[in-house]
């Protein structure tokens, strides 16, 4: 039996307690200062506000002022906070760790360094905790938090740069008949797909919005977008040291499929396809308290391409088209069609 600390009591952090507790492990769930307001209810068996599912029985809950207690004796630590808080929480946790436990990273995104360069999240974490040799297990793939929390079947992807050894160890801790990690050594490929799928899901949603506004299906367009998005994720993955095939597995097409079916990025794209301008659609989402991760990711991806991946820039036409639409292109359909 292992002791696993999950940092971040949001939807995904709380959901991961389900497979861990199913395997009989001790689970400490630490909430950030953004989570404190619902932790007491969660600890008392109430449903999580994000998943609508109660926390797995036996999970210990720790408020934001008790991170040292939550981390005490941990064999593995999984960071599952929002992307914007990953580095701050990682630094905070590092100060309370007397040893180097297995470090899992659910949070995804591109990170822009102070010098303007773009890093993938595991490398940014290593820099933040000042441990270049830290082995990080990147966790990605098609994984909706409410389904994981409810114990429904989920196939996901774990990757680490040590030949997948750390990923394999953490996978063994978490694997159940219904939570099935696939192990890989392609950290870069997984980490590229994770934020890019949010960008491309906006375009998939755009096709759904066209159907809403015209009353006619745009399935052929959506399929073309899906295929082109998959190709471009593979190109970026390879350019950053990953493997093309990762984009055609769970981290890429698998995650793109589930993100394009539902979620905030898809909804945002559908609003644009139905006739709202990109700024109007984003404002409506913000009014509803919804963050569209793909918007920020598209800007960072654009910076990455123009500064570090110039050699493949002319092949990333859909990525450029989505950015143009978000910047206010007058005819989004034409811009996207021309990119395919």
C-alpha positions as CSV (number, residue, x, y, z in Angstrom):
1,X,0.0,0.0,0.0
2,X,1.3,3.4,-1.0
3,X,0.5,6.9,0.3
4,X,-0.3,9.3,-2.5
5,X,-0.8,13.0,-2.1
6,X,-2.9,14.8,-4.7
7,X,-2.2,18.5,-4.9
8,X,-5.4,20.3,-6.1
9,X,-8.9,19.4,-5.1
10,X,-10.5,20.5,-8.3
11,X,-12.5,18.1,-10.5
12,X,-9.6,16.0,-11.8
13,X,-7.6,16.0,-8.6
14,X,-10.6,14.7,-6.6
15,X,-11.5,12.2,-9.3
16,X,-8.1,10.5,-9.2
17,X,-8.8,9.5,-5.6
18,X,-11.3,7.0,-7.0
19,X,-8.8,4.5,-8.7
20,X,-6.3,5.0,-5.9
21,X,-8.7,4.2,-3.2
22,X,-10.1,1.3,-5.2
23,X,-6.6,-0.2,-5.0
24,X,-6.5,0.4,-1.2
25,X,-3.9,3.2,-1.1
26,X,-3.9,6.0,1.4
27,X,-4.9,9.2,-0.4
28,X,-4.3,12.7,0.9
29,X,-6.2,15.3,-1.1
30,X,-4.9,18.9,-0.6
31,X,-6.9,21.8,-1.8
32,X,-5.5,25.2,-2.8
33,X,-6.8,28.4,-1.4
34,X,-9.4,28.3,-4.3
35,X,-10.7,25.0,-3.0
36,X,-11.1,25.7,0.7
37,X,-14.7,26.9,0.5
38,X,-16.0,23.4,-0.5
39,X,-13.5,21.1,1.2
40,X,-15.5,20.6,4.4
41,X,-18.6,19.6,2.5
42,X,-16.5,17.3,0.4
43,X,-14.9,15.7,3.5
44,X,-18.5,15.1,4.9
45,X,-19.5,13.1,1.8
46,X,-21.1,15.8,-0.3
47,X,-20.7,15.8,-4.1
48,X,-17.8,17.6,-5.6
49,X,-19.1,20.8,-7.3
50,X,-17.2,20.0,-10.5
51,X,-17.9,16.3,-10.9
52,X,-21.2,16.0,-9.0
53,X,-19.7,12.8,-7.5
54,X,-18.8,12.2,-3.8
55,X,-15.1,11.8,-3.0
56,X,-13.9,8.2,-2.8
57,X,-14.5,6.9,0.7
58,X,-11.5,7.1,3.0
59,X,-9.8,10.0,1.2
60,X,-8.2,12.4,3.7
61,X,-8.8,16.1,2.9
62,X,-6.4,18.9,3.7
63,X,-7.0,22.6,3.5
64,X,-4.6,25.0,1.9
65,X,-2.8,25.7,5.1
66,X,-1.9,22.1,5.7
67,X,0.3,21.2,2.8
68,X,3.1,19.9,5.0
69,X,0.7,17.4,6.7
70,X,-0.7,16.3,3.3
71,X,2.8,15.6,2.0
72,X,4.1,13.8,5.0
73,X,5.3,10.3,4.2
74,X,4.1,10.5,0.6
75,X,5.4,7.8,-1.9
76,X,4.0,9.7,-4.8
77,X,2.7,13.3,-5.4
78,X,0.3,14.2,-8.2
79,X,0.0,17.8,-9.2
80,X,-3.5,18.5,-10.4
81,X,-4.0,22.2,-10.0
82,X,-5.0,24.6,-12.8
83,X,-2.1,25.3,-15.3
84,X,-1.6,28.8,-14.0
85,X,-0.8,27.6,-10.5
86,X,1.4,24.6,-11.3
87,X,4.7,26.3,-10.8
88,X,3.7,28.1,-7.5
89,X,2.3,24.9,-6.0
90,X,5.3,22.8,-7.2
91,X,7.7,25.2,-5.5
92,X,5.5,25.2,-2.3
93,X,5.5,21.4,-2.3
94,X,9.2,21.1,-2.9
95,X,9.9,23.0,0.3
96,X,8.1,20.3,2.3
97,X,9.7,17.2,0.7
98,X,12.7,15.6,2.5
99,X,13.0,13.1,-0.3
100,X,12.2,12.8,-4.0
101,X,8.9,10.9,-4.4
102,X,7.4,9.9,-7.8
103,X,6.0,13.2,-9.2
104,X,2.9,12.9,-11.4
105,X,1.7,15.9,-13.4
106,X,-1.9,16.1,-14.6
107,X,-1.9,19.8,-15.3
108,X,-1.1,20.7,-18.9
109,X,-0.1,23.7,-21.0
110,X,2.7,25.7,-22.5
111,X,4.8,27.8,-20.2
112,X,6.4,31.1,-21.3
113,X,9.7,31.7,-19.6
114,X,10.8,35.2,-18.6
115,X,13.0,35.4,-21.7
116,X,9.9,34.7,-23.9
117,X,10.8,31.2,-24.9
118,X,8.2,28.4,-24.5
119,X,8.7,25.3,-22.4
120,X,6.5,22.2,-21.9
121,X,5.1,21.9,-18.4
122,X,7.4,19.1,-17.0
123,X,10.5,21.1,-17.9
124,X,9.0,24.2,-16.4
125,X,8.3,22.3,-13.2
126,X,11.9,21.0,-13.1
127,X,13.1,24.6,-13.4
128,X,10.7,25.9,-10.8
129,X,11.8,23.4,-8.2
130,X,15.4,23.7,-9.2
131,X,15.9,20.0,-9.8
132,X,16.9,19.3,-13.4
133,X,17.0,15.6,-12.7
134,X,13.5,15.3,-11.3
135,X,11.6,12.5,-13.1
136,X,8.1,13.7,-13.9
137,X,5.3,11.4,-15.0
138,X,3.2,13.3,-17.5
139,X,-0.5,12.1,-17.3
140,X,-2.7,12.8,-20.3
141,X,-5.2,11.3,-22.7
142,X,-9.0,11.2,-22.9
143,X,-9.9,11.5,-19.3
144,X,-13.1,13.4,-18.2
145,X,-13.0,13.9,-14.5
146,X,-16.7,13.1,-13.8
147,X,-16.3,9.7,-15.4
148,X,-13.1,8.9,-13.5
149,X,-14.7,10.0,-10.3
150,X,-17.7,7.7,-11.0
151,X,-15.5,4.7,-11.7
152,X,-16.4,4.5,-15.4
153,X,-13.9,3.0,-17.9
154,X,-11.1,5.3,-18.8
155,X,-7.9,4.6,-20.8
156,X,-5.3,7.2,-20.2
157,X,-1.6,7.8,-20.9
158,X,1.4,8.0,-18.6
159,X,4.9,9.0,-19.9
160,X,8.3,9.7,-18.4
161,X,11.7,10.3,-19.9
162,X,13.5,7.5,-18.0
163,X,12.4,5.0,-20.5
164,X,8.9,5.0,-19.0
165,X,10.1,3.4,-15.8
166,X,8.6,6.0,-13.4
167,X,5.4,6.1,-15.5
168,X,5.2,2.4,-15.2
169,X,5.5,2.4,-11.4
170,X,2.9,5.1,-11.0
171,X,0.6,3.3,-13.5
172,X,0.9,0.1,-11.4
173,X,-0.2,2.1,-8.3
174,X,-3.3,3.5,-10.1
175,X,-4.3,0.8,-12.6
176,X,-7.7,-0.8,-12.0
177,X,-10.0,-2.7,-14.3
178,X,-11.7,0.6,-15.2
179,X,-8.7,3.0,-15.0
180,X,-6.2,1.8,-17.5
181,X,-2.9,3.8,-18.0
182,X,-0.9,3.1,-21.1
183,X,2.8,3.6,-20.4
184,X,5.2,5.5,-22.7
185,X,8.6,7.2,-22.7
186,X,7.3,10.1,-24.9
187,X,6.9,12.9,-22.4
188,X,7.3,15.5,-25.1
189,X,4.7,14.0,-27.4
190,X,2.1,13.7,-24.7
191,X,2.8,17.3,-23.4
192,X,2.5,18.8,-26.9
193,X,-0.9,17.1,-27.5
194,X,-2.4,18.1,-24.2
195,X,-2.7,21.9,-24.8
196,X,-2.9,21.7,-28.6
197,X,-6.0,19.5,-28.5
198,X,-7.8,22.4,-26.7
199,X,-6.9,24.7,-29.5
200,X,-8.1,22.3,-32.2
201,X,-11.3,21.5,-30.2
202,X,-12.3,25.1,-30.8
203,X,-12.4,24.4,-34.6
204,X,-14.3,21.2,-34.1
205,X,-16.8,23.2,-32.1
206,X,-17.0,25.7,-34.9
207,X,-18.3,23.0,-37.2
208,X,-21.0,22.1,-34.6
209,X,-22.0,25.8,-34.4
210,X,-22.5,25.8,-38.2
211,X,-24.9,23.0,-37.8
212,X,-26.8,24.8,-35.2
213,X,-27.0,28.0,-37.3
214,X,-27.9,26.4,-40.6
215,X,-29.9,23.4,-39.5
216,X,-27.7,21.2,-41.8
217,X,-24.8,18.9,-40.8
218,X,-21.2,19.9,-41.4
219,X,-19.8,16.5,-40.6
220,X,-17.4,16.4,-43.6
221,X,-15.9,19.7,-42.5
222,X,-15.5,18.4,-38.9
223,X,-13.8,15.3,-40.1
224,X,-11.4,17.3,-42.2
225,X,-10.6,19.5,-39.2
226,X,-10.0,16.4,-37.0
227,X,-7.6,14.8,-39.5
228,X,-5.7,18.0,-40.1
229,X,-5.5,18.7,-36.3
230,X,-4.1,15.2,-35.7
231,X,-1.4,15.7,-38.4
232,X,-0.4,19.1,-37.0
233,X,-0.1,17.7,-33.4
234,X,2.2,15.1,-34.8
235,X,4.4,17.6,-36.6
236,X,4.8,19.8,-33.4
237,X,5.4,16.7,-31.3
238,X,8.2,15.5,-33.6
239,X,9.7,19.0,-33.8
240,X,10.0,19.1,-30.0
241,X,11.6,15.7,-29.7
242,X,8.5,13.6,-29.4
243,X,7.1,11.0,-31.7
244,X,4.5,11.5,-34.4
245,X,2.6,8.3,-33.4
246,X,1.8,9.7,-30.0
247,X,-0.5,12.2,-31.7
248,X,-2.4,9.3,-33.2
249,X,-2.8,7.5,-29.9
250,X,-4.6,8.3,-26.6
251,X,-2.7,11.6,-25.9
252,X,-3.6,13.0,-29.4
253,X,-6.6,11.8,-31.3
254,X,-8.1,10.1,-28.2
255,X,-8.0,13.3,-26.2
256,X,-9.1,15.4,-29.2
257,X,-12.1,13.2,-29.7
258,X,-13.4,13.6,-26.1
259,X,-12.6,17.3,-26.0
260,X,-14.4,17.9,-29.3
261,X,-17.5,16.2,-28.0
262,X,-18.0,18.5,-25.0
263,X,-16.3,21.0,-22.8
264,X,-15.6,24.7,-22.8
265,X,-13.3,24.8,-25.9
266,X,-15.9,23.1,-28.0
267,X,-18.7,25.3,-26.7
268,X,-16.7,28.4,-27.4
269,X,-16.0,27.3,-31.0
270,X,-19.7,26.4,-31.4
271,X,-20.7,29.9,-30.4
272,X,-18.4,31.3,-33.1
273,X,-19.8,28.9,-35.7
274,X,-23.3,29.9,-34.7
275,X,-22.6,33.5,-35.5
276,X,-21.0,35.2,-32.5
277,X,-17.7,37.0,-32.9
278,X,-14.8,35.5,-31.1
279,X,-14.6,38.3,-28.6
280,X,-18.4,38.2,-28.0
281,X,-18.3,34.4,-27.5
282,X,-15.3,34.7,-25.1
283,X,-17.1,37.4,-23.1
284,X,-20.2,35.2,-22.8
285,X,-18.1,32.3,-21.5
286,X,-16.4,34.5,-19.0
287,X,-19.7,35.8,-17.8
288,X,-20.6,32.2,-17.1
289,X,-17.4,31.7,-15.1
290,X,-15.9,29.5,-17.8
291,X,-12.2,29.6,-18.8
292,X,-11.5,28.6,-22.4
293,X,-8.0,27.0,-22.1
294,X,-7.5,26.9,-25.9
295,X,-7.5,30.7,-26.2
296,X,-4.4,31.2,-24.1
297,X,-2.8,28.0,-25.5
298,X,-3.3,29.2,-29.1
299,X,-1.4,32.4,-28.3
300,X,1.5,30.5,-26.7
301,X,1.5,28.0,-29.6
302,X,1.7,30.9,-32.1
303,X,4.8,32.2,-30.2
304,X,6.3,28.7,-30.1
305,X,5.9,28.3,-33.8
306,X,7.2,31.8,-34.8
307,X,10.2,31.7,-32.5
308,X,11.2,28.1,-32.2
309,X,9.5,26.0,-34.9
310,X,9.9,28.2,-38.0
311,X,10.9,25.2,-40.1
312,X,7.4,23.7,-39.9
313,X,5.4,26.9,-39.6
314,X,4.0,26.7,-43.2
315,X,2.6,23.2,-42.5
316,X,0.6,24.3,-39.5
317,X,-2.1,26.0,-41.5
318,X,-5.0,25.0,-39.3
319,X,-3.3,26.3,-36.1
320,X,-2.7,29.6,-37.9
321,X,-6.3,29.7,-39.1
322,X,-7.7,29.2,-35.6
323,X,-5.5,32.0,-34.3
324,X,-6.8,34.3,-37.1
325,X,-10.4,33.4,-36.2
326,X,-9.7,34.2,-32.5
327,X,-8.1,37.5,-33.6
328,X,-11.4,38.5,-35.2
329,X,-11.3,37.3,-38.8
330,X,-14.4,38.5,-40.6
331,X,-15.1,35.2,-42.4
332,X,-14.1,32.3,-40.1
333,X,-15.5,29.6,-42.3
334,X,-13.4,30.7,-45.3
335,X,-10.3,31.0,-43.1
336,X,-10.7,27.5,-41.8
337,X,-11.7,26.0,-45.2
338,X,-8.6,27.4,-46.8
339,X,-6.4,25.8,-44.1
340,X,-7.6,22.3,-44.8
